[in-house]
């Protein structure tokens, strides 16, 4: 697979972060470590996105330090057993990838870090998030909190400056390399969707997991890192569960099937959804499909620089409300009634994370990448339709990165 990012990309990101901070304050960023899956087995490692953006390294337990005069990496000292199971860390490869030539073992690195922040009033890092996010039902990663605890141990009265606003602003506006990586991920995802919807695959599928297997084979076979997020393959009543990921349900002849997938290429993820069926989509299901397609056409017509994201969401919600009224699902265009059938935002930012960093209060700028994914979900009828494309905002308007993926992979009659 082609490599889109060299050390100059990561060096430039570090320089831009320093420029945005407009200060010589030390910057200390923790990478992710491995997380337990069961007993002594970890989950597959995934690097913290901001850390990757600044270093390009997918190695657990690293720490990036940027002072006014130097930049260095602190790497863990691995036991012989860990090296045997996980492999060793090659400093030369890490330096070639990141553009950081000073790489220190953990003990020496922490001594130096302590010296670098001793007597300093402030240090910049990624602010820690709560250990549990109730809204999403998620326990969060501990690595930021652990680093801040260590920094406070070195200098108890030090002030922590959060660099997330600066990194969010940087990551929102994509470089040429980032757009190329995203386009590669989109192209692989498009091919995987087309293969999954082909008669010899979709027509013979009896269970959702058979379609998931086809998608995984297609994505990996084309050189992607893997899935950017857990693939959604929901048939029949599962089309109304937005993040249905078990993918174990049956697939019958007239089921609608939501395929919401995204290949990852060098950490950059596509995010495309299509609603398909083994047989032509007709009747009530076709009416819902056309309503969602109409809503997407309207939403895409609004996407351009200078648009406020939240105002755009309100406009699309109103349009979908009209479609719901025509479908006989609601009588008045009230927010709470619309959200019963359309419970998510139309668009989110896309990049290193599937729901990427971005300011939803700000106006859109050129080289921002978002998705456009209206949907209508009718649990009482077991009908769900989602159509999602990846959109690059340009100086003139927008470009559909996923335009090569037909919206109707199954005929709608």
Secondary structure, 3 states (H helix, E strand, C coil): CCCCCCHHHHHHHHHHHHHHHCCCCEEEEECCCCCEEECCEECCCCCCHHHHHHHCCCCCCCEEEECCCCEEEEECCCCHHHHHHHCCCCHHHHHHHHCCCEEEEHHHHHHHHHHHHCCCCEEEECCCCCCEECCCCEECCCHHHHHHHHHHHHCCCCEEEECHHHHHHHHHCCCHHHHHHHHHHHHHHHHHHHHHHCHHHHCCCCEHHHHHHHHHHHHHHCCCCEECCCCEEEEHHHHHCCCCCCCCCECCCCCCEEEEECEEECCEECCEEEEECCCCECHHHHHHHHHHHHHHHHHHHHCCCCCEHHHHHHHHHHHHHHHHHHCCCCCCCCHHHHHHHCCCCCCCECCCCCCCCCCCCCECCCCCEEEECCEEEEHHHCEEEECEEEEEECCCCEEECCCCCCCCCCCEC
